[in-house]
């Protein structure tokens, strides 16, 4: 009996020395917190975060490199998640990203500020980029899902209580999509699902608790590539628009006249540009000329 006790104690000491008994359990996921934040400067450009229930913009994508640490809303950065960064929208938020060049769409979780490149409208994780078939400079469309974002905000607390009704889904046909080349098949599966209005949630995820990690679902639509323009300031007076256009003389600017209700609006833009490199160069030129709110769009 004494020998068995001594043997057990020796074995236990050996295992403890190997770290088996001292090994810490995996760290729990860091919960997100609602984040808006004060105006901030990134890459020489000032951004003004704003809580929104509707957002629909086009532009160019950036790919966020793998990194460690926390995102702006307190989550752990995960390049294998369907996530993205945005300059001004509330965090976290849910948005539909469409690759205009090939028609693929995915839902992503916006959870960080960025991208660092002011010429890009959103920064995608590598996984989101892989599913979209996107690269740096790919033409994309970003649409905030107001219903899911409202549910997520109410779910985590700390933000305004946004009451946004989700539009009903139309009857659709589903089709399984093979993963894009170089992307491993997930156990969650990938399904192409048609959808109704842009603000409608993709599936039943919207009706339940919004998961911390969105499922890998790719919707295949029709490609709609466009032309890249530089869009500058918008004013209610044409003389202000002319002053800005004069600063962009070397880019061949034009002033667009539109109406919003009974109000006149004058928007300055330049282009189109025949390449991403040319558009980036024009954006740099505009900002050096003092038109710091210039940005790139796809029309």
Phi, psi and omega per residue, in radians:
X1 nan -0.748 3.133
X2 -1.110 -0.709 3.129
X3 -1.100 -0.741 -3.138
X4 -1.108 -0.712 3.127
X5 -1.108 -0.771 -3.140
X6 -1.118 -0.693 3.139
X7 -1.136 -0.733 3.130
X8 -1.097 -0.760 -3.135
X9 -1.131 -0.674 3.126
X10 -1.163 -0.723 3.127
X11 -1.126 -0.747 3.123
X12 -1.091 -0.712 3.134
X13 -1.133 -0.665 3.128
X14 -1.147 -0.735 3.126
X15 -1.160 -0.674 3.110
X16 -1.116 -0.660 3.109
X17 -1.120 -0.518 3.108
X18 -1.386 -0.163 3.095
X19 1.595 0.097 -3.081
X20 -1.122 -0.783 -3.119
X21 -1.390 -0.379 -3.088
X22 -1.659 -0.026 -3.084
X23 -1.164 2.255 -3.110
X24 -1.423 2.529 3.087
X25 -1.170 2.739 3.118
X26 -0.985 2.503 -3.137
X27 -1.163 2.436 3.120
X28 -1.234 2.614 3.112
X29 -1.003 2.468 3.126
X30 -1.358 2.123 -3.111
X31 -1.212 2.569 3.113
X32 -1.413 2.690 3.003
X33 -2.232 2.599 -3.137
X34 -1.067 2.308 -3.101
X35 -2.392 2.298 2.965
X36 -2.113 -1.149 3.025
X37 1.615 2.853 3.119
X38 -1.454 2.903 3.036
X39 -0.941 2.482 -3.099
X40 -2.493 2.869 -3.138
X41 -1.999 2.335 3.102
X42 -2.486 2.193 3.136
X43 1.072 0.527 3.119
X44 1.436 0.096 -3.119
X45 -2.085 2.418 3.092
X46 -1.571 2.383 3.101
X47 -2.149 2.571 -3.061
X48 -2.190 1.629 -3.114
X49 -1.003 2.510 -3.092
X50 -2.564 2.350 3.068
X51 -1.291 2.175 -3.081
X52 -2.340 2.602 3.021
X53 -1.847 -0.247 3.091
X54 -2.346 2.343 3.102
X55 -2.763 2.243 -3.135
X56 -2.579 1.921 -3.059
X57 -2.459 2.674 3.030
X58 -2.011 2.817 3.137
X59 2.963 -2.691 -3.118
X60 -2.012 2.589 -3.100
X61 -1.613 2.644 2.939
X62 -2.045 2.688 3.053
X63 -1.884 2.118 -3.103
X64 -1.433 2.175 3.133
X65 -1.184 2.707 3.106
X66 -1.043 2.474 -3.106
X67 -2.703 2.970 3.081
X68 -1.943 2.938 3.105
X69 1.808 -2.939 -3.053
X70 -1.841 2.659 3.050
X71 -1.420 3.080 -3.075
X72 -1.082 -0.485 -3.138
X73 -1.709 0.237 3.030
X74 1.610 0.072 3.108
X75 -1.496 2.776 3.047
X76 -1.339 2.293 3.116
X77 -1.123 2.331 -3.104
X78 -2.440 1.845 -3.106
X79 -1.249 -0.182 3.114
X80 -1.636 0.050 3.136
X81 -1.711 2.778 3.039
X82 -1.441 1.500 -3.055
X83 -2.423 2.902 -3.104
X84 -2.781 2.884 3.076
X85 -1.958 2.646 3.121
X86 -2.522 2.601 -3.044
X87 -1.282 -0.634 -2.926
X88 -2.285 -0.337 -3.088
X89 -1.201 2.693 3.078
X90 -1.071 2.629 -3.124
X91 -2.184 2.463 -0.138
X92 -1.352 2.792 3.109
X93 -2.560 2.844 3.122
X94 -2.000 2.273 -3.116
X95 -2.380 2.616 3.025
X96 -1.644 2.185 3.090
X97 -1.889 2.207 3.115
X98 -2.006 2.232 2.989
X99 -1.421 1.851 -3.079
X100 -1.163 -0.327 -3.072
X101 -1.447 -0.463 3.131
X102 -2.247 -0.061 3.063
X103 1.501 -0.018 -3.138
X104 -1.320 2.528 3.118
X105 -2.314 2.511 3.008
X106 -2.455 2.723 2.960
X107 -1.593 2.358 3.110
X108 -2.218 2.778 3.062
X109 -1.738 1.995 3.056
X110 -1.388 2.061 -3.063
X111 -2.434 0.177 -3.095
X112 -2.565 2.836 3.051
X113 -1.596 2.563 -3.107
X114 2.401 -2.954 0.059
X115 -1.330 2.900 -3.119
X116 -1.132 -0.564 3.116
X117 -1.339 1.996 -3.093
X118 -1.167 -0.236 3.125
X119 -1.519 0.129 -3.135
X120 -2.096 2.424 -3.039
X121 -1.493 -0.415 -3.136
X122 -2.674 2.606 3.090
X123 -1.937 2.077 -3.069
X124 -1.669 2.507 2.938
X125 -1.156 2.843 -3.123
X126 -1.075 -0.634 -3.128
X127 -1.168 -0.772 3.115
X128 -1.085 -0.707 3.127
X129 -1.125 -0.692 3.141
X130 -1.111 -0.777 -3.131
X131 -1.160 -0.587 3.125
X132 -1.415 -0.251 -3.023
X133 1.184 0.634 -3.047
X134 -1.837 2.755 3.065
X135 -2.361 3.100 3.065
X136 -1.112 2.230 -3.141
X137 1.631 0.014 3.078
X138 -1.160 2.446 3.105
X139 -1.278 2.208 -3.094
X140 -2.390 2.881 3.015
X141 -2.173 2.374 -3.133
X142 -2.045 2.103 3.140
X143 -2.199 2.063 3.095
X144 -1.174 2.297 3.014
X145 -1.562 1.713 -3.050
X146 -1.092 -0.677 -3.128
X147 -1.121 -0.862 -3.128
X148 -1.209 -0.636 3.130
X149 -1.145 -0.713 3.086
X150 -1.077 -0.783 3.119
X151 -1.084 -0.684 3.136
X152 -1.176 -0.725 3.123
X153 -1.087 -0.805 3.116
X154 -1.146 -0.557 -3.109
X155 -1.169 -0.785 -3.082
X156 -1.568 -0.336 3.115
X157 1.353 2.953 3.055
X158 1.663 -0.282 -3.122
X159 -1.977 -3.095 3.098
X160 -1.177 2.580 3.104
X161 -1.433 1.742 -3.073
X162 -1.635 2.135 -3.134
X163 -1.770 1.613 -3.104
X164 -2.079 2.059 -3.137
X165 -1.350 2.357 3.108
X166 -1.439 2.340 3.107
X167 -1.233 2.540 3.141
X168 -1.206 2.590 3.105
X169 -1.443 2.517 3.058
X170 -1.392 2.855 3.046
X171 -1.263 2.206 -3.013
X172 -2.331 2.898 3.026
X173 -1.785 2.457 3.119
X174 -1.861 2.578 3.136
X175 -2.516 2.270 3.134
X176 -1.285 2.398 3.102
X177 -1.925 2.385 2.991
X178 -1.250 2.568 3.117
X179 -1.119 2.576 3.091
X180 -1.030 2.742 3.133
X181 -0.950 2.334 3.088
X182 1.522 -0.024 -3.141
X183 -1.926 2.140 -3.123
X184 -1.206 2.566 3.116
X185 -1.250 2.243 3.131
X186 -1.527 2.636 3.086
X187 -1.190 -0.305 3.111
X188 -1.357 -0.318 3.120
X189 1.430 2.852 3.097
X190 -2.274 2.235 -3.081
X191 -2.280 2.408 3.034
X192 -1.552 2.158 -3.103
X193 -2.222 2.178 3.055
X194 -1.214 2.833 -3.091
X195 -2.542 2.833 3.125
X196 -1.529 -2.241 -3.120
X197 -1.055 2.735 -3.084
X198 -1.055 -0.500 -3.094
X199 -1.459 -0.098 -3.101
X200 -1.353 2.492 3.078
X201 -1.178 2.724 -3.087
X202 -1.212 -0.722 -3.049
X203 -2.713 -2.808 -3.058
X204 -1.171 -0.186 3.092
X205 -0.953 -0.632 -3.069
X206 -1.182 -0.477 -3.079
X207 -1.477 -0.227 -3.118
X208 -2.023 -2.877 3.099
X209 -1.159 2.282 3.125
X210 -1.255 2.124 -3.065
X211 -1.248 2.677 3.094
X212 -1.118 -0.535 -3.140
X213 -2.118 1.973 -3.095
X214 -1.216 2.527 3.125
X215 -1.204 2.657 -3.131
X216 -1.379 1.511 3.123
X217 -2.080 2.227 3.132
X218 -2.004 2.230 3.047
X219 -1.801 2.250 3.141
X220 -1.745 1.981 3.072
X221 -1.984 -2.924 3.131
X222 -1.533 2.436 3.081
X223 -1.128 2.492 3.084
X224 -2.445 1.061 3.124
X225 -1.129 2.627 -3.124
X226 -2.282 -2.805 3.112
X227 -1.878 2.536 -3.104
X228 -1.614 2.181 3.104
X229 -2.104 2.742 2.945
X230 -1.722 2.140 3.119
X231 -1.905 2.228 -3.120
X232 -1.857 -2.517 -3.007
X233 -1.283 2.816 3.055
X234 -2.212 2.362 -3.045
X235 -2.345 2.897 3.027
X236 -1.667 -0.067 3.134
X237 -2.236 2.360 -3.071
X238 -1.209 -0.514 -3.130
X239 -1.155 -0.598 3.070
X240 -1.157 -0.736 3.132
X241 -1.093 -0.663 3.134
X242 -1.141 -0.617 3.109
X243 -1.103 -0.760 3.121
X244 -1.173 -0.734 3.121
X245 -1.037 -0.616 3.127
X246 -1.131 -0.515 3.104
X247 -1.275 -0.316 -3.091
X248 -1.915 0.440 -3.043
X249 -0.906 -0.731 -3.096
X250 -1.181 -0.194 -3.111
X251 -1.803 0.040 -3.132
X252 1.115 0.958 -3.075
X253 -1.250 2.801 3.031
X254 -2.383 2.749 3.137
X255 -1.964 2.112 3.105
X256 -1.645 2.322 3.141
X257 -1.886 2.081 3.127
X258 -2.266 3.015 3.121
X259 -2.166 2.400 2.988
X260 -2.134 1.703 -3.014
X261 1.186 -2.125 3.102
X262 -1.707 0.077 -3.090
X263 -1.726 2.486 3.037
X264 -1.540 2.462 3.083
X265 -2.232 2.425 -3.125
X266 -2.180 2.065 -3.076
X267 -2.046 2.362 -3.128
X268 -1.744 2.305 3.082
X269 -2.547 2.864 3.095
X270 -2.454 2.682 -3.119
X271 2.149 -2.916 0.084
X272 -1.361 2.846 3.133
X273 -1.919 2.477 -3.003
X274 -1.499 0.021 3.107
X275 -2.758 2.811 3.086
X276 -1.109 -0.701 -3.138
X277 -1.064 -0.732 3.134
X278 -1.164 -0.674 3.114
X279 -1.161 -0.729 3.102
X280 -1.085 -0.716 3.126
X281 -1.121 -0.688 3.115
X282 -1.150 -0.695 3.119
X283 -1.113 -0.747 3.088
X284 -1.059 -0.743 -3.136
X285 -1.114 -0.744 -3.138
X286 -1.098 -0.711 -3.116
X287 -1.277 -0.590 3.047
X288 -1.150 -0.486 3.125
X289 -1.421 -0.034 3.092
X290 1.742 0.003 3.117
X291 -1.603 1.351 -2.931
X292 -1.354 -0.252 3.110
X293 -1.615 0.231 3.083
X294 -1.139 2.582 3.071
X295 -2.691 2.878 -3.097
X296 -1.709 2.423 3.092
X297 -2.332 2.870 3.096
X298 -2.029 2.204 3.141
X299 -2.237 nan nan
